């Protein structure tokens, strides 16, 4: 059966769980990052796009609520959930929903739900839940990423597992425009069972959390599922689990970025090491000026290199912490219904252990020895420069002493000569006698040269 054109379902709703960093590790908890309110402003835009006035006024409501509360944990709004209805309706389908802005530790979380409650619709009508792809990652652009969760009751009888898969595939294709679906290359990644009903996981192959299109299609085919879903016991374990997942992907992506930055610094510093190693020992002193320039630029690059290594270690620690929390939330969800199959969630942990952490550890094993190498090179160059500076200082000191001795000796001789010469001296074969002052200067010059030569020979000993 062609479910995409003929399939029907009841009470569909699409929930966006998006996560935005509120403040970074280096910042105080009370100081937000520059675009911490990004998700609230994005809700405002979506409200304008879908004709939902209550979404348009969400930013000032949140601003007022944060001013009135000194410490926010969990729900930000006093009424917790803000319900709304779109102004425009088509085909008697009333778009309704709710928004619940949250603060979870250092993160802002957005729970935005759009749906057609108490309605039976065609699968093709689902495009209205994501008009113009407004809920996709490249539009939401949440710093830590997002997950879309679709929940509905199929109005079809499925002959086998394959027909159920086809129905879920049709829902994904209906939620995303055909052009965007091809661009993102969304594929079915895995499947499981949540609160007694099948759930299918879709994704694309993007590494960046802001480009990863993570979608869960949850089909309500078990009478118990609707009751358990409505009770909401799964809500906070699920949103916290999705936050841990987003944080892990974000930390891994950041680690990839800093590893690349570190390798670029390593390449530049290594070229200097190769150049330094290629200088013969007898030519080291002749490279004094070059070494001085290196001492000005290399420590800064070495510091950046060390900082990138530190970032890699911090992101690995973040991933390990979120892995522990992720496992706790899986266990909480697992206790809600005994017949669930959450293996697809556990597979993400396996990927994190075997790929993400292992890759960062391997990168660090390559980078850390380079840090010590650069430190040794800097210390070596600094030692050569200091020795050369001492030599130059001593040479200058000796030159000053020799010149001072020569000038002093010349001045003494000049004074003695001037004291004894009373009359002008008439050189042989000359009609003009030399003035005493001229005679004194000549003797002073000769004496200065003699004292200079003697001083140079003395200071060389």
C-alpha positions as CSV (number, residue, x, y, z in Angstrom):
1,X,0.0,0.0,0.0
2,X,1.1,3.5,-0.8
3,X,0.9,5.0,2.7
4,X,2.3,8.3,1.7
5,X,-0.7,9.2,-0.4
6,X,-3.4,7.0,1.2
7,X,-2.4,6.4,4.8
8,X,-4.4,7.9,7.6
9,X,-3.8,8.4,11.3
10,X,-5.4,10.0,14.4
11,X,-4.4,12.7,16.9
12,X,-0.9,13.4,15.3
13,X,1.5,15.7,17.1
14,X,5.0,16.7,16.4
15,X,7.3,17.8,19.3
16,X,10.5,19.7,18.9
17,X,13.0,19.2,21.7
18,X,15.8,21.7,21.1
19,X,18.8,22.6,23.3
20,X,20.7,25.8,23.6
21,X,23.8,26.4,25.7
22,X,23.1,29.0,28.4
23,X,26.6,29.5,29.6
24,X,30.0,27.9,29.0
25,X,32.3,26.2,31.5
26,X,34.5,29.3,31.8
27,X,31.6,31.6,32.6
28,X,29.8,32.2,35.8
29,X,26.3,30.6,35.9
30,X,24.7,34.1,36.0
31,X,26.4,35.3,32.8
32,X,24.7,34.0,29.7
33,X,26.3,33.4,26.4
34,X,25.7,36.0,23.7
35,X,22.8,34.1,22.0
36,X,21.4,32.2,25.0
37,X,17.8,33.4,24.2
38,X,18.0,32.1,20.6
39,X,15.3,29.5,21.0
40,X,12.8,31.9,22.4
41,X,13.4,34.3,19.5
42,X,13.1,31.4,17.1
43,X,9.7,30.5,18.7
44,X,8.6,34.1,18.0
45,X,9.5,33.7,14.4
46,X,7.6,30.4,14.1
47,X,4.6,32.1,15.8
48,X,4.7,34.8,13.1
49,X,5.1,32.1,10.3
50,X,2.2,29.9,11.6
51,X,-0.1,32.7,12.8
52,X,0.2,31.8,16.5
53,X,0.1,35.0,18.6
54,X,1.0,33.4,21.9
55,X,4.3,32.1,20.5
56,X,5.1,35.7,19.3
57,X,5.0,37.0,22.8
58,X,7.1,34.2,24.3
59,X,10.4,36.1,24.7
60,X,9.0,38.9,26.9
61,X,7.1,36.3,29.0
62,X,10.4,34.5,29.6
63,X,12.2,37.7,30.3
64,X,9.7,38.7,32.9
65,X,9.7,35.2,34.5
66,X,13.6,35.1,34.8
67,X,13.6,38.6,36.5
68,X,11.1,37.4,39.1
69,X,13.0,34.2,39.9
70,X,16.5,34.2,41.5
71,X,17.1,30.6,40.6
72,X,15.4,28.6,37.9
73,X,15.4,24.8,37.7
74,X,13.1,23.1,35.3
75,X,10.1,25.1,34.0
76,X,10.7,28.8,33.4
77,X,7.1,30.1,33.0
78,X,5.0,30.3,36.1
79,X,2.2,28.5,34.4
80,X,4.7,25.9,33.2
81,X,3.1,25.2,29.8
82,X,1.7,27.8,27.4
83,X,-1.1,26.4,25.2
84,X,-2.0,28.0,21.9
85,X,-4.1,27.7,18.8
86,X,-3.3,29.0,15.4
87,X,-5.5,31.7,13.9
88,X,-5.7,30.2,10.4
89,X,-7.4,26.9,9.9
90,X,-7.6,24.8,6.7
91,X,-9.8,21.8,5.9
92,X,-11.4,22.1,9.4
93,X,-8.0,21.1,10.9
94,X,-7.3,23.2,13.9
95,X,-3.5,23.5,14.6
96,X,-3.0,23.5,18.3
97,X,-0.1,23.0,20.6
98,X,1.9,24.0,23.6
99,X,5.3,25.2,24.5
100,X,7.3,24.5,27.6
101,X,10.6,26.5,28.0
102,X,13.0,24.8,30.4
103,X,16.3,25.4,32.1
104,X,18.3,22.2,32.7
105,X,21.6,23.0,34.5
106,X,23.7,25.1,32.0
107,X,21.2,24.5,29.1
108,X,18.0,26.0,27.9
109,X,15.6,23.4,26.5
110,X,12.6,24.0,24.3
111,X,9.6,21.7,24.2
112,X,7.4,22.9,21.3
113,X,4.5,20.7,20.3
114,X,2.2,21.2,17.2
115,X,-0.6,18.9,16.5
116,X,-4.2,18.1,15.4
117,X,-5.8,16.7,18.6
118,X,-9.0,14.7,18.3
119,X,-8.6,14.7,14.6
120,X,-8.3,12.1,11.9
121,X,-6.0,13.2,9.1
122,X,-4.2,11.9,6.0
123,X,-0.5,11.4,6.1
124,X,-0.2,14.1,3.5
125,X,-1.7,16.6,6.0
126,X,1.3,16.2,8.2
127,X,3.3,18.8,6.2
128,X,1.3,21.4,8.0
129,X,3.0,20.4,11.3
130,X,6.3,21.5,9.8
131,X,5.3,24.2,7.4
132,X,8.2,25.2,5.1
133,X,10.4,22.9,7.1
134,X,10.3,25.4,10.0
135,X,11.2,22.8,12.7
136,X,14.2,21.4,10.9
137,X,17.7,21.9,12.3
138,X,18.9,24.4,9.7
139,X,16.1,26.7,10.7
140,X,16.1,26.1,14.4
141,X,19.9,26.2,14.6
142,X,20.1,25.2,18.3
143,X,23.7,25.2,19.5
144,X,23.4,21.8,21.1
145,X,21.1,20.3,18.5
146,X,17.6,18.9,18.5
147,X,15.3,15.9,18.2
148,X,11.8,15.8,16.6
149,X,9.4,13.3,18.1
150,X,6.2,12.4,16.1
151,X,3.4,10.6,17.9
152,X,0.1,9.4,16.3
153,X,-2.3,6.5,16.1
154,X,-2.3,4.8,12.7
155,X,-5.7,4.1,11.3
156,X,-4.4,1.1,9.3
157,X,-4.1,-2.6,9.8
158,X,-0.5,-3.8,9.3
159,X,-0.1,-7.3,7.9
160,X,3.5,-7.5,8.9
161,X,6.5,-5.7,10.3
162,X,7.5,-4.4,6.9
163,X,4.2,-2.6,6.3
164,X,4.7,-0.9,9.7
165,X,8.1,0.2,8.6
166,X,6.7,1.6,5.4
167,X,4.0,3.6,7.3
168,X,6.7,5.1,9.5
169,X,8.8,6.0,6.4
170,X,5.7,7.7,4.9
171,X,5.3,9.8,8.0
172,X,8.9,11.1,7.8
173,X,8.6,11.9,4.2
174,X,5.3,13.8,4.8
175,X,6.9,15.8,7.6
176,X,9.7,17.0,5.4
177,X,9.4,18.5,1.9
178,X,10.6,16.2,-0.9
179,X,13.4,18.5,-1.9
180,X,14.7,18.8,1.7
181,X,14.3,15.1,2.3
182,X,16.6,14.4,-0.6
183,X,19.1,17.1,0.5
184,X,19.3,15.8,4.0
185,X,19.4,12.1,3.0
186,X,17.4,11.1,6.0
187,X,17.4,7.3,6.6
188,X,15.9,4.9,9.0
189,X,18.6,4.2,11.6
190,X,17.0,1.8,14.0
191,X,13.8,0.8,15.7
192,X,12.5,-0.2,19.2
193,X,9.5,-0.1,21.4
194,X,8.5,2.7,23.8
195,X,5.6,2.4,26.3
196,X,4.4,-0.7,24.5
197,X,4.3,0.8,20.9
198,X,6.9,0.7,18.1
199,X,9.2,3.7,17.7
200,X,11.5,4.3,14.7
201,X,14.7,6.3,14.7
202,X,15.7,8.4,11.7
203,X,18.8,10.5,11.1
204,X,21.2,11.8,8.5
205,X,25.0,11.5,8.5
206,X,25.9,15.1,9.7
207,X,28.5,15.4,12.4
208,X,27.4,18.9,13.5
209,X,24.6,19.0,16.1
210,X,23.2,22.0,14.3
211,X,22.9,19.9,11.1
212,X,21.9,16.5,12.4
213,X,18.3,15.7,11.6
214,X,17.3,13.3,14.4
215,X,13.6,12.2,14.2
216,X,11.7,9.6,16.3
217,X,8.4,8.3,14.8
218,X,6.3,6.8,17.6
219,X,3.2,4.9,16.4
220,X,0.5,4.3,19.0
221,X,-0.8,0.8,18.4
222,X,-1.1,-0.4,22.0
223,X,-4.1,0.6,24.2
224,X,-1.7,1.1,27.1
225,X,0.5,3.5,25.3
226,X,-1.9,6.4,25.1
227,X,-2.5,6.2,28.9
228,X,1.1,6.0,29.7
229,X,2.0,8.8,27.3
230,X,-0.8,11.0,28.7
231,X,0.4,10.4,32.3
232,X,3.7,12.1,31.4
233,X,5.9,9.9,33.6
234,X,8.3,9.4,30.7
235,X,8.6,13.1,29.9
236,X,11.5,14.3,32.0
237,X,13.6,11.1,31.6
238,X,13.1,11.4,27.8
239,X,13.9,15.1,27.5
240,X,17.0,14.6,29.8
241,X,18.1,11.6,27.8
242,X,17.8,13.6,24.6
243,X,19.7,16.4,26.1
244,X,22.5,14.0,27.1
245,X,22.6,12.7,23.6
246,X,22.8,16.3,22.2
247,X,25.6,17.2,24.6
248,X,27.6,14.1,23.6
249,X,27.2,14.9,19.9
250,X,28.1,18.6,20.6
251,X,31.2,17.6,22.6
252,X,32.3,15.2,20.0
253,X,31.9,17.8,17.2
254,X,33.8,20.4,19.3
255,X,36.6,17.8,19.9
256,X,36.9,17.2,16.2
257,X,37.2,21.0,15.7
258,X,39.9,21.4,18.3
259,X,41.8,18.4,17.1
260,X,42.0,20.0,13.7
261,X,43.1,23.3,15.2
262,X,45.8,21.5,17.2
263,X,47.1,19.7,14.1
264,X,47.4,22.9,12.2
265,X,49.4,24.5,15.1
266,X,51.5,21.3,15.2
267,X,52.3,21.5,11.5
268,X,53.6,25.1,11.9
269,X,55.6,24.3,15.0
270,X,57.0,21.2,13.4
271,X,58.3,23.1,10.4
272,X,60.3,25.3,12.9
273,X,61.6,22.2,14.6
274,X,62.8,20.8,11.3
275,X,64.4,24.2,10.4
276,X,66.1,24.4,13.8
277,X,67.3,20.8,13.6
278,X,68.8,21.6,10.1
279,X,71.1,24.4,11.4
280,X,74.7,23.2,12.0
281,X,76.0,23.8,15.5
282,X,78.7,26.2,14.3
283,X,76.0,28.4,12.7
284,X,73.7,28.7,15.7
285,X,75.1,32.0,16.8
286,X,74.7,33.5,13.4
287,X,70.9,32.8,13.7
288,X,70.5,35.0,16.8
289,X,68.0,37.4,15.2
290,X,65.9,34.5,13.8
291,X,65.8,32.8,17.2
292,X,64.7,36.0,18.9
293,X,61.7,36.2,16.4
294,X,60.9,32.6,17.2
295,X,60.9,33.3,20.9
296,X,58.3,36.0,20.3
297,X,55.9,33.9,18.2
298,X,56.5,30.3,19.2
299,X,55.3,30.5,22.9
300,X,52.0,31.9,21.8
301,X,51.5,29.0,19.3
302,X,52.6,26.5,21.9
303,X,50.1,28.0,24.4
304,X,47.3,27.6,21.8
305,X,48.4,24.1,21.2
306,X,48.3,23.3,24.9
307,X,44.9,24.9,25.2
308,X,43.5,22.8,22.4
309,X,44.7,19.7,24.1
310,X,43.0,20.9,27.3
311,X,39.7,21.4,25.4
312,X,40.0,17.9,24.0
313,X,40.4,16.5,27.5
314,X,37.4,18.5,28.8
315,X,35.1,17.4,26.0
316,X,36.1,13.8,26.7
317,X,35.2,14.3,30.3
318,X,31.9,15.8,29.3
319,X,31.1,12.8,27.1
320,X,31.9,10.4,29.9
321,X,29.7,12.3,32.3
322,X,26.8,12.4,29.9
323,X,27.2,8.7,29.2
324,X,26.6,8.0,32.9
325,X,23.5,10.2,33.0
326,X,22.2,8.8,29.7
327,X,22.3,5.3,31.2
328,X,20.4,6.5,34.2
329,X,17.6,7.9,32.1
330,X,17.4,4.8,30.0
331,X,16.9,2.8,33.2
332,X,14.2,5.1,34.3
333,X,12.3,4.8,31.0
334,X,12.7,1.1,31.0
335,X,10.9,0.8,34.3
336,X,7.8,2.4,33.0
337,X,6.7,-0.5,30.8
338,X,8.1,-4.0,31.1
339,X,7.7,-5.0,27.4
340,X,9.7,-2.1,26.0
341,X,12.7,-2.5,23.7
342,X,15.2,0.4,24.2
343,X,18.1,-1.3,22.5
344,X,18.2,1.4,19.9
345,X,19.0,3.9,22.6
346,X,21.7,1.7,24.1
347,X,23.3,1.4,20.7
348,X,24.1,5.1,20.8
349,X,26.1,4.4,24.0
350,X,28.0,1.7,22.3
351,X,28.8,4.1,19.4
352,X,30.0,6.7,22.0
353,X,32.2,4.3,23.8
354,X,33.8,2.6,20.8
355,X,34.0,5.6,18.5
356,X,33.7,9.0,20.1
357,X,35.8,8.5,23.3
358,X,38.3,6.2,21.5
359,X,38.9,8.7,18.8
360,X,39.5,11.6,21.2
361,X,41.8,9.4,23.2
362,X,43.8,8.4,20.1
363,X,44.0,12.1,19.1
364,X,45.4,13.0,22.5
365,X,48.0,10.2,22.3
366,X,49.3,11.8,19.1
367,X,49.1,15.4,20.3
368,X,50.4,15.3,23.9
369,X,54.0,14.2,23.0
370,X,54.2,17.1,20.6
371,X,53.5,19.5,23.5
372,X,56.6,18.3,25.4
373,X,58.6,18.5,22.2
374,X,57.7,22.2,21.6
375,X,58.5,23.0,25.2
376,X,61.9,21.5,24.8
377,X,62.5,23.4,21.6
378,X,61.5,26.7,23.2
379,X,63.8,26.1,26.2
380,X,66.7,25.2,23.9
381,X,66.3,28.3,21.7
382,X,65.9,30.4,24.8
383,X,69.2,29.0,26.2
384,X,71.0,29.7,22.9
385,X,69.7,33.3,22.8
386,X,70.6,33.9,26.5
387,X,74.2,32.6,25.9
388,X,74.6,34.7,22.8
389,X,73.2,37.8,24.7
390,X,75.8,37.2,27.5
391,X,78.6,37.0,24.9
392,X,77.4,40.2,23.2
393,X,77.2,42.0,26.5
394,X,80.7,40.9,27.5
395,X,82.0,41.9,24.1
396,X,80.4,45.3,24.4
397,X,81.8,45.7,27.9
398,X,85.3,44.9,26.7
399,X,85.0,47.3,23.8
400,X,83.9,50.1,26.1
401,X,86.8,49.3,28.5
402,X,89.4,49.3,25.7
403,X,88.1,52.6,24.2
404,X,88.0,54.2,27.6
405,X,91.6,53.1,28.3
406,X,92.8,54.4,25.0
407,X,91.0,57.7,25.3
408,X,92.2,58.1,28.9
409,X,95.8,57.3,28.0
410,X,95.7,59.7,25.0
411,X,94.3,62.5,27.2
412,X,97.1,62.0,29.8
413,X,99.8,62.1,27.1
414,X,98.2,65.1,25.5
415,X,98.3,66.9,28.9
416,X,101.9,66.0,29.6
417,X,103.0,67.1,26.1
418,X,101.1,70.3,26.3
419,X,102.8,71.1,29.6
420,X,106.4,70.8,28.2
421,X,106.0,72.3,24.8
422,X,106.2,76.1,25.2
423,X,107.3,77.2,21.7
424,X,106.1,76.2,18.3
425,X,108.0,73.3,16.7
426,X,109.4,73.9,13.2
427,X,109.4,70.5,11.2
428,X,112.3,69.9,8.9
429,X,112.0,71.4,5.4
430,X,108.9,73.4,6.5
431,X,108.5,77.2,6.5
432,X,105.6,77.0,9.0
433,X,106.2,75.9,12.6
434,X,103.6,73.7,14.4
435,X,101.5,75.3,17.1
436,X,101.8,73.7,20.5
437,X,98.2,72.7,20.4
438,X,98.6,70.9,17.1
439,X,101.7,69.1,18.5
440,X,99.7,68.1,21.6
441,X,96.9,66.6,19.5
442,X,99.3,64.6,17.3
443,X,100.9,63.1,20.4
444,X,97.5,62.4,21.9
445,X,96.3,60.6,18.7
446,X,99.5,58.5,18.6
447,X,99.2,57.7,22.3
448,X,95.5,56.8,22.0
449,X,96.3,54.3,19.2
450,X,99.1,52.7,21.3
451,X,97.0,52.5,24.4
452,X,94.1,51.0,22.3
453,X,96.4,48.2,20.9
454,X,97.8,47.5,24.4
455,X,94.3,47.4,26.0
456,X,93.0,45.0,23.3
457,X,95.9,42.6,23.8
458,X,95.4,42.8,27.6
459,X,91.7,42.0,27.5
460,X,92.2,39.1,25.2
461,X,94.1,37.2,27.9
